[in-house]
Amino acid sequence: MEIIEPNIVLAKMQLLGLDVGFSAVKATSGVATLTGTTCAVGRATATVASRSKLWSRISMAAVVAVDAPLLPTSDLCIRSAERLFARGQFQRRCKAGFSHIKGTGLELRRAGSESAMQLEYLTSIDPLATAFPLVLAPRNLVEAFPNAFLGVCVSAEQYACMPTLRRGKKFDWLYGEWCQTGRFRLLVKELASVLPECFASRCEINPDHEERAALICLATAACVASGRYTAVGEPVGGYFFLPPWSTWADWARTELNVQRHADTTVTVWIDGVAFPNGKKLP
């Protein structure tokens, strides 16, 4: 069996993260790419012509992560993952919006479907070393949820000091908490086989909301590519892909254990192992 050194894997790694924006005129989409040890991020419109300028360095991404619903059908199902992250302590700390609701919800579903089609030719179909739940098989395309990605790692003590935030400001507060506590650097250590050290500094110095979200999508892709991820959901309604289980705050681990029992369809995947409802999480 051939043993591939981590530095060789890193040199060849290509990943892409997309924060979906709706506008075909304004640059409200964020695109982050990783090609070997080079990390780049920028803003684009929703058009493929605009976005493709930012992902032109990618020839074939091992994993692509998109901040929008990725569903196997156009059925207007109520998603189990969204319901779970709208209950209990998740509701206040990293709530998911409902994408089956008319208006922004359905618009986000449409944008997710369109983005998946734009990215199809750039997304690998090669199996990864660690299995993960494929929704849009055979492409290695996964759904990012930046608020929860950040939120499940922030401690209860940090939340106790959270100020009153205006609508839409939660993400940037969570992002700031990660910067202050060095969590981006810790994540790079966890994912050293695929994320270069420059990723952490790139995250820490970036002030732009859309670009920050794209960087979290890129981190999501890196988690899956390295086999160090947590996924929550089910095949019909899709999965949220989140950080490694070992990095979750104690309150978030406890809350996931509590809330997943409210919906027997929910399965939690941790580093390639599926934990259906009733199977104890590690």
C-alpha positions in Angstrom: 0.0 0.0 0.0 1.4 3.4 -1.0 1.9 5.9 1.8 1.4 9.5 0.7 3.1 12.1 2.8 0.9 14.9 4.1 3.0 17.6 2.5 2.5 15.9 -0.9 -1.2 15.8 -0.4 -1.2 19.5 0.6 0.7 20.5 -2.4 -1.8 18.9 -4.7 -5.0 19.9 -2.8 -7.7 22.0 -4.5 -10.8 23.1 -2.6 -13.5 25.7 -3.1 -16.0 27.5 -0.9 -18.9 29.5 -2.1 -21.1 31.9 0.0 -24.2 32.3 -2.2 -25.5 35.7 -3.0 -28.6 36.4 -5.1 -27.7 39.5 -7.0 -26.6 39.3 -10.7 -25.5 42.9 -10.5 -24.0 43.5 -7.0 -21.0 41.4 -5.7 -22.9 39.7 -2.9 -21.3 36.2 -3.4 -18.0 35.2 -1.7 -15.7 32.8 -3.4 -12.7 31.2 -1.6 -10.2 28.8 -3.2 -7.3 26.7 -2.0 -4.8 25.5 -4.6 -1.9 23.8 -2.8 -0.6 26.3 -0.3 -2.3 29.3 -1.9 -5.5 30.6 -0.4 -7.5 33.3 -2.3 -10.8 35.0 -1.6 -13.0 37.6 -3.3 -16.5 38.8 -4.1 -18.6 38.2 -7.2 -22.1 38.5 -8.5 -24.4 35.4 -8.8 -23.5 34.9 -12.5 -21.1 32.2 -13.5 -19.1 34.7 -15.6 -18.3 36.7 -12.5 -17.7 33.8 -10.1 -15.6 31.9 -12.6 -13.0 34.6 -12.6 -12.4 33.9 -8.9 -12.2 30.1 -9.2 -10.1 30.1 -12.4 -7.2 28.6 -10.6 -9.2 25.5 -9.8 -8.9 22.7 -12.3 -10.8 20.1 -10.3 -11.7 20.6 -6.6 -11.5 17.5 -4.3 -14.5 19.0 -2.4 -16.7 22.0 -2.9 -18.8 23.5 -0.1 -21.7 25.9 -0.7 -23.6 28.0 1.8 -27.1 27.1 0.5 -29.4 24.1 0.5 -28.2 21.2 -1.6 -31.1 18.8 -2.1 -31.5 15.7 -4.3 -35.0 16.8 -5.5 -37.0 20.0 -5.9 -39.6 18.8 -3.4 -40.4 21.6 -0.9 -39.7 19.3 2.1 -39.2 20.7 5.6 -35.6 19.9 6.3 -34.7 17.9 9.5 -31.3 19.7 9.8 -33.0 23.1 9.8 -35.5 22.0 12.4 -32.9 20.6 14.6 -30.8 23.8 14.6 -33.9 25.9 15.3 -34.5 24.2 18.6 -33.1 24.4 22.2 -29.9 26.3 22.7 -29.2 26.2 19.0 -32.1 28.5 18.4 -30.4 31.5 20.1 -26.8 30.7 19.4 -26.7 29.5 15.8 -30.2 29.1 14.5 -30.9 27.8 11.0 -33.5 29.6 8.8 -36.3 27.6 7.1 -35.7 27.3 3.4 -39.2 25.9 2.6 -40.7 29.3 3.5 -41.7 31.6 0.6 -39.4 34.5 0.0 -35.8 34.3 1.0 -36.0 30.6 2.0 -37.1 29.4 -1.4 -34.8 31.9 -3.1 -31.9 30.4 -1.2 -33.0 26.9 -2.4 -33.1 28.1 -6.0 -29.7 29.7 -5.6 -28.2 26.5 -4.1 -29.5 24.5 -7.1 -28.1 27.0 -9.6 -24.8 27.2 -7.9 -24.5 23.4 -7.9 -25.0 23.4 -11.6 -22.4 26.1 -12.1 -19.9 24.1 -10.1 -20.6 20.7 -11.5 -17.7 20.7 -14.0 -15.2 21.8 -11.2 -16.3 19.2 -8.6 -14.5 15.9 -8.3 -16.3 12.5 -8.4 -13.4 10.6 -7.0 -14.1 8.9 -3.7 -12.4 10.4 -0.7 -10.3 8.3 1.8 -13.0 8.9 4.4 -16.7 8.4 3.5 -19.3 11.1 3.9 -23.0 11.4 3.1 -23.3 12.2 -0.6 -26.5 14.1 -1.5 -25.8 15.2 -5.0 -23.9 12.0 -6.0 -21.5 11.4 -7.5 -20.1 15.0 -7.0 -18.1 15.8 -3.8 -20.4 18.8 -3.2 -21.4 19.5 0.4 -23.5 22.1 2.2 -21.9 24.6 4.5 -23.6 26.4 7.4 -21.2 29.1 8.5 -23.2 30.3 11.6 -23.3 26.8 13.0 -19.8 26.0 11.9 -18.5 28.8 14.1 -21.3 28.6 16.7 -20.9 25.0 17.9 -17.3 25.7 18.9 -17.9 28.9 20.9 -18.1 28.2 24.6 -21.1 28.8 26.9 -19.0 31.4 28.7 -18.5 33.4 25.5 -22.2 33.2 24.8 -22.9 34.5 28.3 -21.0 37.7 27.3 -22.7 38.1 23.9 -24.1 41.6 23.4 -27.5 42.3 21.9 -27.0 42.0 18.2 -29.0 43.5 15.3 -30.4 41.1 12.7 -27.6 39.7 10.4 -24.8 40.5 12.9 -24.5 37.2 14.6 -22.1 35.7 12.1 -19.6 38.5 12.4 -19.7 38.3 16.3 -19.1 34.5 16.1 -16.3 35.1 13.6 -14.7 37.7 15.9 -14.8 35.2 18.8 -12.9 32.7 16.7 -10.3 35.3 15.9 -9.8 36.3 19.6 -9.5 32.8 20.9 -7.2 31.5 18.1 -9.6 29.0 16.8 -8.6 29.4 13.2 -5.1 28.4 14.1 -6.4 25.4 16.1 -8.5 24.3 13.1 -5.4 24.5 10.8 -3.6 22.1 13.3 -6.6 19.7 13.1 -6.6 19.8 9.3 -2.9 20.1 8.7 -3.0 17.5 5.9 -5.1 19.9 3.7 -5.0 23.4 5.2 -1.8 25.5 5.0 -0.8 27.7 7.9 -1.6 30.8 5.8 -5.3 30.0 6.0 -5.6 31.1 9.6 -3.9 34.4 9.0 -6.0 35.0 5.9 -9.1 34.5 8.1 -7.9 36.7 11.0 -7.2 39.8 8.8 -10.3 39.7 6.6 -13.0 42.3 7.5 -15.4 41.6 4.7 -18.7 39.7 5.6 -19.1 37.8 2.3 -15.5 36.9 2.1 -15.4 35.7 5.7 -18.4 33.5 4.9 -16.7 32.1 1.9 -13.6 31.3 4.0 -15.8 29.3 6.4 -17.2 27.4 3.4 -13.6 26.7 2.3 -12.9 25.4 5.9 -16.0 23.2 5.6 -14.6 21.7 2.4 -11.3 21.1 4.1 -13.0 19.2 7.0 -14.6 16.8 4.5 -11.4 16.4 2.4 -9.4 15.6 5.5 -12.0 13.2 6.9 -12.4 15.3 10.0 -15.9 16.5 9.9 -19.4 16.3 11.6 -22.5 16.1 9.4 -26.1 16.4 10.6 -29.2 15.6 8.6 -30.7 12.9 6.4 -30.7 11.9 2.7 -33.9 13.7 1.5 -33.4 17.0 3.3 -29.6 17.0 3.1 -26.9 17.6 5.6 -25.1 20.4 7.3 -21.4 19.9 7.4 -19.7 21.2 10.5 -16.3 21.1 12.3 -14.6 18.0 13.7 -16.5 16.6 16.7 -13.4 17.1 18.9 -13.6 20.8 18.5 -17.2 21.3 19.6 -18.0 23.1 22.8 -19.4 20.9 25.6 -22.8 22.6 25.5 -23.1 22.0 21.7 -22.3 18.3 22.0 -24.9 17.9 24.8 -27.5 19.9 22.8 -27.0 17.8 19.7 -27.6 14.6 21.7 -30.8 16.1 23.1 -32.2 17.5 19.9 -31.5 14.7 17.5 -33.9 12.4 19.5 -36.8 14.7 18.6 -36.5 13.6 15.0 -35.8 9.9 14.3 -34.8 10.6 10.7 -31.7 12.5 11.8 -28.3 10.8 11.4 -25.0 12.3 12.7 -21.9 11.4 10.8 -18.5 11.8 12.5 -15.3 11.2 10.5 -16.9 8.7 8.2 -19.0 6.8 10.8 -22.8 7.1 10.7 -24.6 7.4 14.0 -28.4 6.9 13.4 -30.9 7.9 16.0 -30.4 5.7 19.0 -26.7 5.1 18.5 -24.7 6.9 21.1 -22.4 9.6 20.0 -18.8 9.4 21.1 
